[in-house]
Amino acid sequence: MNYKLKLLTLISLSLVSCGNKTENQESELQEIFDKTLPTVKVEVAKIDNFGSEILCNGRITADDFTDVFWQNQGIITEIKTRNGAYVNKGDVLAITDNFKTKNNFESAKIDLEQAEISFMDLIVGQGFTIDNVPENIKETAEIKSGLTKAKINYELCQNEYNNSVLIAPCSGVVANLENRGKGLNNTGKAFCRIINTKSMKVDFQVMESELHSIKIGSKVEVRPFAYPGEKFYGIIDEINPIVEANSIIKISAKIDNPKTLYDGMNVDVSVKQDVGKYISVNKSALVKRSNKDVVFVAKNNKAWWHYVTTGYENFERIVILDGIQEGDSVIVSDNINLADRSDIVVKND
C-alpha cells in the first residue's frame, strides 16, 4: 500500500470515528495531505523552432582606437583630460612649456616676411611681376632672397610650436593615461589611447568540431560578468582560417550598440543558430538516474519517469529527440528527489 493510500485510510477511519465531521473538515484534511506531497510545476511539450547555442568565454576588445604620442620632448605644464573622459577630434589633451618654441615660431614668421620682400625686390628689379616671371628666374630669386630657407624654417618652427600642444586626433573615450602630473613628457610611449566606444568587438574561441555551426553573419549573445542579467548582441564578422593548438579556432564578432562595455571585459558568449523544429524542454526538467538522462511527465497526479535522448541545447533549453511526446506535461521544478510514479501536486503559479 503506497503512502497516499495509507494516509487516506487513516483519514477515512478518522472520519468514521467522528461521524459528525463536516465537508469543510474533509477539505481541510485533503489540504493537509496535499501539503505532504511534492509540489511541482510543469510545461507542455511542443514542437517549435529551436535555436542552438555554442557557449564559450570571450573578451571585449576595441575595434577602433588611436594611441596618441608626443612628437617633441618638453615639460608638461597642464593636462586637460582624464581616463574615461570623452573628447572630440581637435580637443586639447595636454600642454608643454612652449615659451621657447613660440618665440622661435614668431621669429621665423618675421624672417619669412622679410625674405618675401627681398624676393619681390629681385623680381621687380629685373622687370617682372609675380604673374609673368619665368620659372628659372623665380627659383634663382627665391634662393638669393633667402625665401626658400625662410619657408623651411617657418614650417619647422610652426610644427614644433604646434607639437607643444597635444591635440586629440579623433573622437572617443580616453584610456591608459598614466602621466597625470607635471614633468618631462615621454616621446617613446603613448600619452593615452582614444577608443571609439561605438565600435567594439568580442573575441572568443570555438572548437574545431563546432565550426560547422559558425559562419560569417551568425548572431551572438554577449553577457558581461560585470553586468549580471544584461545582454548585448552582435554579428560574427571574422573567422581566423587557422586551427590553433588544441583544435581551437579564433572568432570575432562586432557588437551592436556596446554602450557601457569596456575594452578587456570578460564575457560569456553564445553563438545562436536556428536548427529546425524540435521538442525542447527547460534544462531544469532534465535529471540523472543511473547516469542516464531522465525527464518526469505529470499524469494523473503522478510523476512518470521517461528515459530521453537529448540533442541541441542553448543557455536555457535542450532538445529531446526521443522519450517524450508533444503535449506531455513535463515537470520542470522540484524533480531532483522524484521516483517513478511518485505522487505529486501540480501547481503552476
Secondary structure, DSSP 8 states (H G I E B T S, - for coil): --HHHHHHHHHHHHHHHTTT--HHHHHHHHHHHHHTS-EE-EEE--EEEEEEEEEEEEEEEESSEEEE--SS--EEEEE---TT-EE-TT-EEEEE--HHHHHHHHHHHHHHHHHHHHHHHHHHHTT--TTT--HHHHHHHHHHHTHHHHHHHHHHHHHHHHTTEEE-SS-EEEE-----SSEE--TTS-SEEEE-TTSEEEEEEEEGGGGGG--TT-EEEEEETTSTT--EEEEEEEE-S--BGGGEEEEEEEEES-TT--TT-EEEEEEEEEEEEEEEEEGGGEEEETTEEEEEEEETTEEEEEE-EEEEE-SSEEEEEES--TT-EEE-SS-TT--TTEE-EE---
